[in-house]
Amino acid sequence: TVRFLDTMAQDEQPMRIEDVAVPANSAMIGKTLDQTRIREHTGALVLAIHRNQNDYSFNPSPKVEIEQGMGLVVWMEPRQLPRLRAGLDGGDFDDGSADGP
């Protein structure tokens, strides 16, 4: 609802919805969302995936495999976005990073 979005935007640690592209050479390609442990490592909640701009799958199954060119629509704190991008690029997340959830 609008009230929820207003509250989210005004919170001390604002959450944002981001559309993050999976790089063509990502080591995450072929892994399931569950195997990536994106939420555990970055705090990002995957709301949807898309394979092109008009083909969205909302609330994707944890068993969905990451594909080249796929987009992930995530809900997260903006400070965590670099960690998500780095994990998608490198195929792993640095557990020692201060940017975790």
ZIRANOR-V671915 format. One record per residue. N is the residue number from 1. RES is the residue in one letter. SS is DSSP state (2 for helix, 1 for strand, 0 for the rest). PSI is psi in whole degrees, -180 to 180 (* if undefined). OMEGA is omega in degrees with one decimal (none if undefined). Layout:
<<N | RES | SS | PSI | OMEGA> <N | RES | SS | PSI | OMEGA>>
This chain:
<<1 | T | 0 | 168 | 179.9> <2 | V | 2 | -40 | -179.8> <3 | R | 2 | -43 | 177.8> <4 | F | 2 | -48 | -179.4> <5 | L | 2 | -39 | 177.2> <6 | D | 2 | -44 | 179.1> <7 | T | 2 | -43 | 179.8> <8 | M | 2 | -42 | -177.4> <9 | A | 2 | -26 | -176.6> <10 | Q | 2 | -3 | -178.5> <11 | D | 0 | 157 | 178.7> <12 | E | 0 | -36 | 175.7> <13 | Q | 0 | 83 | -173.4> <14 | P | 0 | 142 | 176.2> <15 | M | 1 | 149 | 179.5> <16 | R | 1 | 156 | 172.2> <17 | I | 1 | 125 | -177.9> <18 | E | 1 | 148 | 173.9> <19 | D | 1 | 110 | -173.4> <20 | V | 1 | 124 | 179.7> <21 | A | 1 | 140 | 174.0> <22 | V | 0 | 120 | -179.6> <23 | P | 0 | 150 | -177.8> <24 | A | 0 | -30 | -178.1> <25 | N | 0 | 21 | -176.7> <26 | S | 0 | 136 | 175.2> <27 | A | 0 | -9 | 177.7> <28 | M | 0 | -16 | -179.0> <29 | I | 0 | 130 | -178.9> <30 | G | 0 | -15 | 176.1> <31 | K | 0 | 152 | 174.8> <32 | T | 1 | 161 | 176.2> <33 | L | 2 | -40 | 179.3> <34 | D | 2 | -43 | -179.2> <35 | Q | 2 | -30 | -178.9> <36 | T | 2 | -28 | -178.3> <37 | R | 0 | 39 | -178.3> <38 | I | 2 | -47 | -176.9> <39 | R | 2 | -41 | -179.6> <40 | E | 2 | -39 | -175.0> <41 | H | 2 | -26 | -174.9> <42 | T | 2 | -16 | -175.0> <43 | G | 0 | -2 | -178.4> <44 | A | 0 | 133 | 175.7> <45 | L | 1 | 121 | -179.9> <46 | V | 1 | 112 | -179.4> <47 | L | 1 | -33 | -176.1> <48 | A | 1 | 163 | 171.0> <49 | I | 1 | 158 | 173.8> <50 | H | 1 | 147 | 179.5> <51 | R | 0 | -16 | 170.0> <52 | N | 0 | 179 | -173.1> <53 | Q | 0 | -13 | -177.5> <54 | N | 0 | 9 | -174.8> <55 | D | 0 | 74 | -178.2> <56 | Y | 1 | 140 | 172.2> <57 | S | 1 | 111 | -176.3> <58 | F | 1 | 148 | -179.2> <59 | N | 0 | 60 | -174.0> <60 | P | 0 | 149 | 176.8> <61 | S | 0 | 146 | 175.1> <62 | P | 0 | -14 | -178.5> <63 | K | 0 | -1 | 177.4> <64 | V | 0 | 131 | 178.5> <65 | E | 1 | 139 | 176.2> <66 | I | 0 | 134 | -178.9> <67 | E | 0 | 156 | 175.8> <68 | Q | 0 | 133 | 177.5> <69 | G | 0 | -3 | 180.0> <70 | M | 0 | 150 | 172.9> <71 | G | 1 | 142 | 176.3> <72 | L | 1 | 124 | 174.5> <73 | V | 1 | 115 | -173.3> <74 | V | 1 | 154 | 175.1> <75 | W | 1 | 120 | -172.9> <76 | M | 1 | 168 | 170.9> <77 | E | 1 | 137 | -179.1> <78 | P | 2 | -33 | -178.6> <79 | R | 2 | -17 | -177.9> <80 | Q | 2 | -9 | -177.2> <81 | L | 2 | -44 | 178.2> <82 | P | 2 | -37 | 178.8> <83 | R | 2 | -41 | 177.2> <84 | L | 2 | -48 | 179.5> <85 | R | 2 | -42 | 179.1> <86 | A | 2 | -40 | 178.3> <87 | G | 2 | -40 | 177.5> <88 | L | 2 | -36 | 177.8> <89 | D | 2 | -50 | -172.4> <90 | G | 2 | -15 | 178.6> <91 | G | 0 | 4 | 179.4> <92 | D | 0 | 163 | 179.5> <93 | F | 0 | 140 | 178.8> <94 | D | 0 | 105 | -177.0> <95 | D | 0 | -18 | -179.8> <96 | G | 0 | -3 | -176.2> <97 | S | 0 | 144 | 176.7> <98 | A | 0 | -4 | -177.3> <99 | D | 0 | 7 | -178.4> <100 | G | 0 | 178 | -177.8> <101 | P | 0 | * | none>>
